[in-house]
Amino acid sequence: MATDSAELKTFDAATRSFADAVVEAERIIRTAPHVKTDQDLAEGLDYLAGSIKASLHMVAAYQQDYPFFASSTGPYTKLGLDNPDTLYFHAYIRDDAEYVVTGRRGTTADLSFQVMNGDYSPTQSPDSLTAFDDRELDIGADGTFRLRFGPPKKDAGPGYVALSPGSAMLIVREVFSDWENERPGEIRIHRADTLGTSPLAVPSDRMARRYEIAGKMLVSRIRTFLAFPEWHYLQLPVNTLTEPRLTPGGLATQFSSVGHYDLDDDEVMVITAPAADRDVAPYQGFQLGSMWYISLDYINHQTSLTSDQARVDEDGLIRYIVSERDPGLANWIERTGHRRGYLQFRWQRVTRDLKPEDGPSAEVVPFDELPRILPFHEKQRVTRDEWAEKIAARQTAVAKRMLG
């Protein structure tokens, strides 16, 4: 039934709670302690826009009876120091139902699965209940696979993953090392007893409730990931990196090394790490993050490198040059105007525990000292045209595997 103009003046807006939440989220952004410049604020408002989009999308994806994989984060919906090399998908599930996941393995460096018991909050992280990668799948000759997730039961058969009490979300990560040549696979999910049926129509009061939930999710999301670095990064000495360690609350076969930096424009951080043996870690990636705890622009700037993308020196080491000024070197990691930020290494699909010698070391030096400090400086040099080709390759590769 149509609503006339008189009723529109007095109606109780379904979106009011969400609009209030947007205002509150903007207040949190504007008062964040690291906001010092207009660039800081502009990036915060852009982060807010992506978070608004993601919150509405995630509420719409809360379909435990008719689930689907939603894109959790991407170049325009960034969250939680998102990895530039990863496609993230999630589906909401319940612990008393059975779900079927089918797909086709692509050619990426890693494909992993994780079941969690909730979502992040400003005070704690959810528990990881199950985590494994595709080495545990029975993959056919044509690349196809099938998994079932459900309550524990006897004689479940192969490919059945028992859900622990409280299981609430299934997360899938598809990780690229060679952006140019690796290709994504396919993945689908359905609840075993609802395939072939249709959900009931959603009434207006439940639609209104979605806006309310999305608003709470938005504010919690902003607060949580401003607090998160305090737990894991900012208590560390500045301009250092930790030894490789099993990622807290993360994947069973992922190690990470983290830190935070604070550099003047005439300073450079030289980070040196061994190029991991592919038999030990098929994926090794390094990236910078902003103080919003999200990736920097990895499409139009080289703010990250995998071991496939990096130029490895003759001694088997990768030397990353974190700098605002262009050093004319292949492994330049662009700060893009960010004096402060986060440092993150990831190794995935590891076949053994990583040791301190597998991880990075860091040194801050004057920019002009690079030719003296770097043992293979001349072999690392790139021309402006070569650099433009590198950026063009990034732009093309992201366009192939990601959508806005």
RAJO-V364900 format. One line per field, one symbol per residue. ss: DSSP state (~ for helix, > for strand, _ for the rest). phi: phi as a letter, one per 30 degrees, with the letter a starting at -180 (. if undefined). burial: 1 if it has 24 or more other ideal C-beta (glycine too) atoms within 12 Angstrom, else 0. Layout:
ss: ???
phi: ???
burial: ???
This chain:
ss: ____~~~~~~_____~~~~~~~~~~~~~~~_______~~~~~~~~~~~~~~~~~~~~~~~_________>>______________>>>>>>>______>>>>>>_____>>>>>>>___________>>>>>>~~~_______>>>>>>>_________>>>______>>>>>>>__________>>>>>>____________~~~~~~~~~~~~~~~~~~~~~~~~~~~~~____________>>_______>>>>>>>>>____>>>>>>>>________>>>>>>>_____>________>>>__________>>>>>>>_____>__>>>_____>>>>>>>>>_______~~~__>>>>>>~~~~~~~____~~~>__~~~~~~~~~~~~~~~~~~___
phi: .dcddddddcddddcdddddddddddddddcedddcbddededdddddedddedddddddddbddbdbdcddaadbbdahhedecbccbbbdbbdcbcbccbabddcddabbbbcbclbdbdcacdddcbaacddcdccddcidbbbbcadeadhdidiccdddejebbccbbcccccedcdbdcbabbbddccdjcbdddcdddddddeddddddddddeddedddedddcbdddedibbddebeddicddbbcbbbabbabddccbccccbddddddcbdbbbbacbdddibdddcdcbdcaacddddcddddicccccdaddddibdcdcddhicdclccbcbbbidcaddceddccbbbcbdeddeeddddbeddcdbdddddedddeddddddddcbcd
burial: 00000000000000001100110011011001011000010011111101111111111011111111111111111111111111111111111011111111110111111111101100000101111111001000000011111100000000111010001111111111111001011010111100000000000000000111111111111111111110011100001111011110111111111111111000111111111100011111111111111111111011111111111110001111111101101111111111111111111111000100011111111010010001000001010000000110010011001100
